[in-house]
Amino acid sequence: MVRLFFDVNRTGSRLEQVPRCFYDYVTIYNNTRYDFTLFKGLSTSVTDIIGACPAYTLITFPHDKLTDTVNFVWEGDTSPLNERCKIFFTEENLALVGEFRPPQISPIPPPVPTPQDRRLFAGLVSTGTILTATSKIIIRAIYIANTAATASNITMSHRRSGIDTTLLPNISIPNNHTQGLGYFVLEAGDSIFVNAFTGTFNISIYGEGS
């Protein structure tokens, strides 16, 4: 038996020597997208075709045992990966005929839409709870605007299970100025809590969740 492997990813050809007067049959395991045609010697003439095997096909056909040089030619679209065709020259007839299932490309799932940020709260500051999370909330930004005629102070906390973590420790904000806070997360049950303030503040909270 002579066994040959062809790892291919584009149209091409290859010459191979086969011992004369030994092998009567050729079996091709063509698990590629390429059509393989075998020619006698250096020829590519239809009159010198030994046999042909379409893409994704298993087939056995007779071989002229006087032919000792075979030109293997494969044709098809360029592949991003090497694909393998196996060819066997044998004395006996393996009598194999069949088809392979072409590989299926899984469709790319559509992108999962990202929840859009929205305004979670807007209004005047008052002492107590400003916002309570019923599920996880991602806070992108908090803007606290002093609308009083003079500088004013505010103490604000992230409250969890009755325990406060200070976000603004009695900070003074000049009149007509805005204090911003960045990214943090509220778990379910957490709150934004105003402990104390003077003057008048408007507050806006942006993020995602509820």
Secondary structure as GFF3:
##gff-version 3
##sequence-region A 1 210
A	DSSP	beta_strand	2	8	.	.	.	ID=ss1
A	DSSP	beta_strand	12	17	.	.	.	ID=ss2
A	DSSP	beta_strand	25	30	.	.	.	ID=ss3
A	DSSP	beta_strand	35	40	.	.	.	ID=ss4
A	DSSP	three_ten_helix	46	48	.	.	.	ID=ss5
A	DSSP	beta_strand	49	53	.	.	.	ID=ss6
A	DSSP	beta_strand	57	62	.	.	.	ID=ss7
A	DSSP	beta_strand	69	75	.	.	.	ID=ss8
A	DSSP	beta_strand	83	90	.	.	.	ID=ss9
A	DSSP	beta_strand	97	99	.	.	.	ID=ss10
A	DSSP	beta_strand	118	124	.	.	.	ID=ss11
A	DSSP	beta_strand	128	132	.	.	.	ID=ss12
A	DSSP	beta_strand	137	146	.	.	.	ID=ss13
A	DSSP	beta_strand	152	160	.	.	.	ID=ss14
A	DSSP	beta_strand	163	173	.	.	.	ID=ss15
A	DSSP	beta_strand	178	181	.	.	.	ID=ss16
A	DSSP	beta_strand	184	186	.	.	.	ID=ss17
A	DSSP	beta_strand	191	197	.	.	.	ID=ss18
A	DSSP	beta_strand	201	209	.	.	.	ID=ss19
###
